[in-house]
Every structure is written in structure tokens, then in C-alpha cells.
Amino acid sequence: MLEPRTLYNLNNSIIDDPALQGLPLVAGFTGFVDAGQVVSQVREELLDSLENEVLAVFDTDQLIDYRSRRPRITFDQDHLTDYQPPALELRVLQDRLGERFLLLSGMEPDLQWERFAAAVRQLVTRLDTPLVSWIHSIPMPVPHTRPIGVTVHGNRSDLIEGMGSSWKPTAELQASMGHLLELRLTQEGHDVVGYVVHVPHYLAEAEYPPAAVAALEYLGASIGRVLPTDRLREAGRDVERQIARQVDNSAEVRGVVSSLEKRYDEHADGSRRSLLVKQNMELAGADEIGAAVEAYLAGPRAAEELEQALNAPTDPERLYENIDDAFHEDAGDSSADDSATDGNRKPGD
């Protein structure tokens, strides 16, 4: 492996400031699922709302496959402008109470994962970081009318206990950079906690602010910082009003949401111990979860049409109006393997 230190450039004017020692680190990478655009919203809200300064910039030319994820550029009448290169940075932020913390965020590396993880470990060690708290999000067959669920993992039992199921399955997953980073940090004795935010499947391709609010609450509680949520809360109320109108105007949509609520409540009462466990207590696979989602959406074309509707370019006011079209099929009974939620407590509950 090439020397990890050559993968990033430091801000030498502040990197040795004693005040930066012992700060907790929040991390999130875009490019892996990011249902509801949770990581993107969290990163934007933190950088827009809080004072921040760059500590280290990673060389994305070595880490990103540009042909797989092409950067954006603007063609303005007869010339090109506003090239948007990928960014992957470590910053120091200050919350509203003046308390500092670190943020590692940007595009998930396509290449050199082990070298990138080693580089982050170098920085964590140099800055004497006491905790790395990271987030990502996945689509789940859960209703938007229930609390946002979360699955918690890591090596900090005090942050994990009470947040989810005592049932601990073994399963093979598609890895992300966050997963590998957690594994390598844990192996070296660093404290890590990860939060997987559950986003309603039918809203996974759109910005879903309530899920981002939940992510900020969990992150803030884990690192002991007051993170901004006011703007996202307001945006979430607007989104929920738009969704509520669609539900009220469509019997089909009401039927699907009602079915999801019933399934959710059945699991929430303790009759099932995990979001991903089946009736026979075996772990449901990705194909089974996908089949269950489509069954919940109650129609042979509903899932596909909903995804197309949410992916269609449109302005925010019209985005959720497309939901009704996606649910045009009648809702029916589903015999597919079900899923519900593990952790639905907010910090402090």
C-alpha cells in the first residue's frame, strides 16, 4: 500500500492547535444508498449553519472514478463555467454553544479504500479523537406516519444499548467506506458508533428532511454537541403536508400506508424482534426485503412507477404530487415476508 500520508493535505496553520485535540468526529459519505438524501442534507445543514474551517483535504483525483460518477459543469450559452469537482474533507466546526467537533464528509471513495482508511486513522490518532460517530441511511418498508427508525452498531455499548433489538444476526452485506472505516478503527482500539437511519421506501429517492433531523439528533447526542435542526424541521413539515394531501386524496395510497402502519405496529409491540427478521426468525435477504417492499406497494407496477415519479425532475412543490400516480393500483393483501423496525427511540427517550 502506498503511504497514506500522501493522500491528504493539511492546513498547517491550525492543525497543531492544542484546542483541536480530543474533539469527537462525525462522518458521512455520499454515494452509497443515502436514502432520503440524509447524508447530503446533514452535511449541507452543518456546513451552512455552523462556523467551520478546513483541516485536511483529500486528493480526490486518487480516490474517485470520474467516469462512474461524473462531476457537474455548466454550459452557459457559448462557454463552460462552474465546474463542481468532488470534495472529501476533514473540517472543524463549532456548534451554537461554542463547542467544537470534527466533520469528515464528501463523496465516498471509489478507489484505494484501505489506504484512505489508514489515512483517516492517522488523523484520528494525531488529533486524539475520542469517538467517531457516522451515519448512513437505507430504504425500508416503513410508513412515514411513524417515528424514524435507526439501527445502531459499533463498539460503544453505552450508545447502543436500548436503541435497538437484543437479537444479533449474522449477515453478509454490501460494504461501504463507512463500514470498512468502522472495522479498521475498531481493530485499532478507537471508539466508533454508526447509525443507519430507516427511510420509507417510497420516499427514498427524494429529500426527506425528517430522516435528516433524526440523524442529527442521534449524532448530536452521541458526541455531546447541539446540532442545528430548525430549518430541516420546517422543511420536513412542508414535506409532510404535501404527503398528507396525497394520502387524503387517494384511497389507494391510504390503503398502502395503512398496511405499512399495521405491519409496523405489529412489530413495534414486541412480537417480532428485528426489522429484518422473518416469521421463522431467520434473517431476511435483500431479495426478500425487495419483494416485501413491492408487495407493500400493492401492485405489479406500483414500485416501479413510484420510483420513476420520485426520480422525475421537478420542483419541490410538485415532487410529492407524483406519489398518487405511483400508487394508482388497488392495494391488496400481501403474503410476502414482512419487516418492521428495530430502533425507534429518539435520544433521551
C-alpha positions as CSV (number, residue, x, y, z in Angstrom):
1,M,0.0,0.0,0.0
2,L,1.3,3.5,-0.8
3,E,2.0,5.9,2.0
4,P,-1.4,7.1,3.4
5,R,0.0,10.4,4.4
6,T,0.4,11.5,0.8
7,L,-3.3,11.1,0.3
8,Y,-4.2,14.3,2.0
9,N,-3.0,17.9,2.5
10,L,-3.1,19.5,5.9
11,N,-4.0,23.0,6.9
12,N,-0.7,23.6,8.7
13,S,-1.8,26.9,10.1
14,I,-4.2,25.3,12.6
15,I,-3.6,21.5,12.6
16,D,-1.3,21.7,15.6
17,D,-3.7,23.9,17.6
18,P,-4.0,22.2,21.1
19,A,-7.7,23.2,21.1
20,L,-8.3,20.6,18.3
21,Q,-7.0,17.7,20.4
22,G,-9.7,15.4,21.8
23,L,-12.6,16.5,19.7
24,P,-15.2,14.0,18.6
25,L,-15.6,13.3,14.9
26,V,-18.8,13.0,12.8
27,A,-18.6,11.2,9.4
28,G,-20.8,10.6,6.5
29,F,-20.2,9.8,2.8
30,T,-22.4,10.3,-0.2
31,G,-22.6,7.7,-3.0
32,F,-23.7,4.6,-1.0
33,V,-27.5,4.4,-1.0
34,D,-28.1,7.6,1.0
35,A,-31.9,7.0,1.1
36,G,-33.8,10.2,1.6
37,Q,-30.5,12.1,0.9
38,V,-29.9,12.0,4.6
39,V,-26.1,12.3,4.5
40,S,-26.3,15.1,1.9
41,Q,-28.8,17.1,4.0
42,V,-26.8,16.6,7.2
43,R,-23.6,17.8,5.6
44,E,-25.2,20.8,3.9
45,E,-27.0,21.8,7.1
46,L,-23.9,21.6,9.3
47,L,-21.7,23.5,6.8
48,D,-24.3,26.2,6.1
49,S,-25.3,26.7,9.7
50,L,-22.1,26.4,11.7
51,E,-18.7,28.1,11.6
52,N,-16.2,25.8,10.1
53,E,-12.6,25.6,8.8
54,V,-10.8,23.0,6.7
55,L,-8.2,20.8,8.5
56,A,-7.4,18.4,5.7
57,V,-8.3,17.9,2.1
58,F,-8.1,14.5,0.4
59,D,-6.8,14.1,-3.1
60,T,-10.0,13.0,-4.9
61,D,-8.1,12.5,-8.1
62,Q,-6.7,9.4,-6.5
63,L,-9.9,8.3,-4.9
64,I,-12.8,9.0,-7.3
65,D,-13.7,7.2,-10.5
66,Y,-14.8,10.2,-12.5
67,R,-16.3,8.1,-15.3
68,S,-18.6,6.3,-12.9
69,R,-19.7,9.5,-11.1
70,R,-19.1,12.4,-13.5
71,P,-18.8,15.8,-11.9
72,R,-21.2,18.6,-13.0
73,I,-20.3,21.5,-15.1
74,T,-22.4,24.4,-16.5
75,F,-22.7,25.3,-20.2
76,D,-23.6,28.9,-20.3
77,Q,-24.7,29.9,-23.9
78,D,-21.2,29.7,-25.5
79,H,-18.8,28.8,-22.8
80,L,-18.3,26.4,-19.8
81,T,-18.3,27.5,-16.2
82,D,-19.0,26.4,-12.6
83,Y,-17.2,23.1,-12.7
84,Q,-18.1,21.2,-9.5
85,P,-15.2,18.9,-8.5
86,P,-15.8,16.2,-5.9
87,A,-14.8,17.0,-2.4
88,L,-13.7,14.9,0.5
89,E,-12.6,17.0,3.5
90,L,-12.0,17.0,7.3
91,R,-13.3,20.2,8.9
92,V,-13.5,21.6,12.4
93,L,-17.0,23.0,13.2
94,Q,-18.3,25.0,16.2
95,D,-21.8,24.4,17.5
96,R,-24.2,27.1,18.7
97,L,-22.8,26.8,22.3
98,G,-19.2,27.3,21.1
99,E,-18.3,23.6,21.4
100,R,-16.1,22.2,18.6
101,F,-16.2,18.9,16.8
102,L,-14.8,17.4,13.6
103,L,-16.6,16.6,10.3
104,L,-15.3,14.1,7.8
105,S,-17.6,14.2,4.7
106,G,-17.9,14.2,1.0
107,M,-18.0,11.7,-1.8
108,E,-17.4,8.1,-0.9
109,P,-14.0,6.9,-2.4
110,D,-14.3,4.6,-5.3
111,L,-10.6,3.5,-5.1
112,Q,-7.9,2.8,-2.5
113,W,-10.2,2.1,0.4
114,E,-7.6,0.6,2.7
115,R,-5.2,3.5,2.0
116,F,-8.0,6.0,2.7
117,A,-9.0,4.2,5.9
118,A,-5.3,4.2,7.0
119,A,-5.1,8.0,6.3
120,V,-8.2,8.6,8.4
121,R,-6.7,6.5,11.2
122,Q,-3.6,8.7,11.1
123,L,-5.7,11.8,11.5
124,V,-7.8,10.3,14.3
125,T,-4.6,9.3,16.2
126,R,-2.9,12.6,15.6
127,L,-6.0,14.6,16.9
128,D,-6.6,12.1,19.7
129,T,-10.2,11.7,18.6
130,P,-12.2,10.1,21.4
131,L,-15.2,8.9,19.3
132,V,-16.0,8.6,15.6
133,S,-19.8,8.8,15.0
134,W,-21.0,8.1,11.5
135,I,-24.3,7.9,9.6
136,H,-25.9,6.4,6.5
137,S,-29.4,5.6,5.5
138,I,-31.3,2.8,3.8
139,P,-34.8,2.4,2.3
140,M,-37.2,0.3,4.4
141,P,-40.9,-0.8,4.1
142,V,-42.0,1.5,6.9
143,P,-44.7,4.3,6.9
144,H,-43.9,8.0,7.1
145,T,-46.5,8.3,9.9
146,R,-44.4,6.5,12.4
147,P,-41.1,7.6,14.2
148,I,-38.0,7.3,12.2
149,G,-36.2,4.1,13.0
150,V,-32.5,3.5,13.4
151,T,-30.1,0.6,13.6
152,V,-27.1,1.3,15.8
153,H,-23.7,-0.6,15.7
154,G,-20.2,-0.1,16.8
155,N,-18.1,-0.8,20.0
156,R,-19.7,1.7,22.4
157,S,-22.2,-0.4,24.3
158,D,-23.4,2.7,26.2
159,L,-24.5,4.3,23.0
160,I,-26.0,1.1,21.6
161,E,-27.9,-0.4,24.5
162,G,-31.6,0.5,24.4
163,M,-31.5,1.7,20.8
164,G,-32.4,-1.5,19.0
165,S,-33.0,-5.2,19.2
166,S,-31.2,-7.6,21.5
167,W,-31.3,-10.0,18.6
168,K,-28.0,-10.0,16.9
169,P,-28.0,-11.6,13.5
170,T,-25.0,-12.5,11.3
171,A,-25.4,-11.4,7.7
172,E,-23.3,-10.6,4.7
173,L,-23.8,-7.1,3.4
174,Q,-22.5,-4.9,0.6
175,A,-19.8,-2.9,2.3
176,S,-19.4,0.9,2.2
177,M,-16.4,3.0,3.1
178,G,-18.0,3.8,6.4
179,H,-18.3,0.1,7.2
180,L,-14.6,-0.5,6.4
181,L,-13.6,2.6,8.4
182,E,-15.5,1.4,11.4
183,L,-13.9,-2.0,11.2
184,R,-10.4,-0.7,10.9
185,L,-10.8,1.9,13.6
186,T,-12.3,-0.7,16.0
187,Q,-9.4,-3.1,15.3
188,E,-7.0,-0.4,16.4
189,G,-8.9,0.3,19.6
190,H,-10.7,3.5,18.6
191,D,-14.3,4.1,19.8
192,V,-16.9,4.1,16.9
193,V,-20.7,4.2,16.7
194,G,-22.7,4.0,13.5
195,Y,-26.3,5.0,12.9
196,V,-28.4,3.5,10.0
197,V,-31.4,5.7,9.5
198,H,-34.5,3.9,8.1
199,V,-36.3,5.9,5.4
200,P,-39.7,5.0,4.0
201,H,-39.0,3.1,0.8
202,Y,-41.4,5.2,-1.3
203,L,-39.6,8.4,-0.3
204,A,-36.0,7.1,-0.6
205,E,-35.2,8.8,-3.8
206,A,-36.4,12.3,-2.7
207,E,-35.1,14.6,0.0
208,Y,-36.8,13.5,3.2
209,P,-35.9,16.1,5.9
210,P,-37.4,14.2,8.9
211,A,-34.9,11.5,8.4
212,A,-32.0,14.0,8.4
213,V,-33.4,15.6,11.6
214,A,-33.3,12.2,13.2
215,A,-29.7,11.7,12.0
216,L,-28.6,15.0,13.5
217,E,-30.3,14.2,16.8
218,Y,-28.5,10.9,17.1
219,L,-25.2,12.3,16.1
220,G,-25.6,15.3,18.5
221,A,-26.5,13.0,21.4
222,S,-23.5,10.7,20.7
223,I,-20.9,13.5,20.6
224,G,-22.5,15.8,23.1
225,R,-23.0,18.7,20.7
226,V,-26.0,20.9,19.9
227,L,-26.5,20.4,16.1
228,P,-28.9,22.6,14.0
229,T,-32.2,21.1,13.0
230,D,-34.6,24.1,12.8
231,R,-34.5,24.6,9.0
232,L,-34.8,20.9,8.4
233,R,-37.7,20.6,10.8
234,E,-39.6,23.3,8.9
235,A,-38.8,21.7,5.6
236,G,-40.0,18.4,7.0
237,R,-43.3,19.9,8.0
238,D,-43.8,21.2,4.5
239,V,-43.0,17.7,3.0
240,E,-45.3,16.0,5.4
241,R,-48.2,18.4,4.5
242,Q,-47.6,17.6,0.8
243,I,-47.6,13.8,1.5
244,A,-50.7,14.1,3.7
245,R,-52.6,15.8,0.9
246,Q,-51.8,12.9,-1.4
247,V,-52.8,10.4,1.1
248,D,-56.1,12.2,1.8
249,N,-56.9,12.4,-2.0
250,S,-56.3,8.7,-2.8
251,A,-57.9,5.6,-1.4
252,E,-55.1,3.5,-2.9
253,V,-52.4,5.5,-1.1
254,R,-54.3,5.4,2.1
255,G,-54.6,1.6,1.8
256,V,-50.9,1.2,1.3
257,V,-49.9,3.5,4.2
258,S,-52.5,1.7,6.4
259,S,-50.9,-1.6,5.5
260,L,-47.5,-0.4,6.4
261,E,-48.7,1.1,9.6
262,K,-50.3,-2.2,10.6
263,R,-47.1,-4.1,9.9
264,Y,-45.0,-1.6,11.7
265,D,-47.3,-1.6,14.8
266,E,-47.3,-5.4,14.9
267,H,-43.5,-5.4,15.2
268,A,-43.3,-2.5,17.5
269,D,-45.4,-4.3,20.1
270,G,-42.5,-6.8,20.6
271,S,-44.0,-9.7,18.6
272,R,-41.0,-9.5,16.3
273,R,-37.5,-8.6,17.4
274,S,-36.0,-7.2,14.3
275,L,-36.7,-5.1,11.2
276,L,-35.0,-7.7,9.1
277,V,-36.2,-10.9,10.7
278,K,-38.8,-13.2,9.2
279,Q,-41.6,-15.2,10.9
280,N,-39.3,-18.2,11.3
281,M,-36.7,-15.9,13.0
282,E,-34.3,-16.2,10.1
283,L,-32.6,-13.1,8.6
284,A,-34.4,-11.9,5.5
285,G,-32.2,-11.4,2.5
286,A,-32.0,-8.4,0.2
287,D,-34.2,-10.1,-2.5
288,E,-36.8,-10.9,0.2
289,I,-36.9,-7.4,1.5
290,G,-37.2,-6.1,-2.0
291,A,-40.1,-8.5,-2.7
292,A,-41.8,-7.4,0.5
293,V,-41.5,-3.7,-0.4
294,E,-43.1,-4.3,-3.8
295,A,-45.9,-6.3,-2.2
296,Y,-46.5,-3.5,0.3
297,L,-46.8,-1.1,-2.6
298,A,-49.7,-3.3,-3.7
299,G,-49.5,-3.5,-7.4
300,P,-47.4,-5.1,-10.1
301,R,-46.2,-1.7,-11.4
302,A,-46.6,0.4,-8.3
303,A,-43.0,0.2,-7.1
304,E,-41.5,0.9,-10.5
305,E,-43.9,3.8,-11.1
306,L,-43.3,5.3,-7.7
307,E,-39.5,5.2,-8.2
308,Q,-39.9,6.9,-11.7
309,A,-42.2,9.5,-10.2
310,L,-39.8,10.4,-7.4
311,N,-36.8,10.4,-9.8
312,A,-38.5,12.6,-12.4
313,P,-37.0,16.2,-12.5
314,T,-39.5,18.5,-10.9
315,D,-39.7,21.4,-8.5
316,P,-40.1,20.7,-4.7
317,E,-43.7,21.8,-4.7
318,R,-44.6,19.2,-7.2
319,L,-42.3,16.4,-6.1
320,Y,-44.7,14.7,-3.8
321,E,-47.7,15.2,-6.1
322,N,-46.2,12.3,-8.1
323,I,-46.8,9.8,-5.3
324,D,-50.5,9.5,-6.1
325,D,-49.8,8.4,-9.7
326,A,-47.3,5.8,-8.4
327,F,-50.0,4.2,-6.2
328,H,-52.7,4.0,-8.9
329,E,-53.1,0.2,-8.4
330,D,-55.5,-1.1,-5.8
331,A,-54.0,-2.1,-2.5
332,G,-54.3,-5.8,-1.8
333,D,-53.3,-8.3,0.8
334,S,-49.7,-9.2,0.9
335,S,-48.3,-12.6,1.9
336,A,-44.7,-11.6,1.4
337,D,-42.2,-11.8,4.2
338,D,-42.6,-8.8,6.4
339,S,-40.3,-6.3,8.0
340,A,-40.7,-3.6,10.7
341,T,-38.4,-1.6,12.9
342,D,-35.7,-2.2,15.4
343,G,-35.0,1.1,17.0
344,N,-37.4,4.0,17.1
345,R,-36.4,5.9,20.2
346,K,-35.1,9.4,19.9
347,P,-32.1,10.3,22.1
348,G,-33.2,10.8,25.6
349,D,-36.2,8.5,25.5
